[in-house]
Amino acid sequence: IRISNKNYGNLPDYLFSNMTIDQLILNNIHLVSISQYAFYDIKLLKRLQINENKLTSLNELFQSFSSISIEDEKFLNELQLKKNYLTRLNLVFPPILKNLIKLDFERNRIVFI
């Protein structure tokens, strides 16, 4: 699924609930926040791009993954967050991200790791 060049601002709860999505691209949709249950019960997501948005923190994104079973061995092996407004990185990622192979924070405003 590709959603680009729109003005959403927020990903609401249950937006992708019970959907099987291999690749989700949410580029340049003016995201400022992600609701806690935006990715509730999403299935088989391997690649997530949230590039060219206005996210300032990873906390909401990571919290939105909390409803996904950590037994899902196929969940998310690529995460891109290029060209956002991230300023801090917490190097303690949630267990659900254990399969990450590629992580890209290019062109953010990271000053603290």
Secondary structure as UniProt FT lines:
FT   STRAND          2..4
FT   STRAND          10..11
FT   TURN            13..18
FT   STRAND          23..27
FT   STRAND          33..34
FT   TURN            36..41
FT   STRAND          47..49
FT   HELIX           59..64
FT   TURN            65..67
FT   TURN            70..71
FT   TURN            73..74
FT   STRAND          78..80
FT   HELIX           95..97
FT   TURN            98..99
FT   STRAND          102..104
FT   TURN            106..107
//
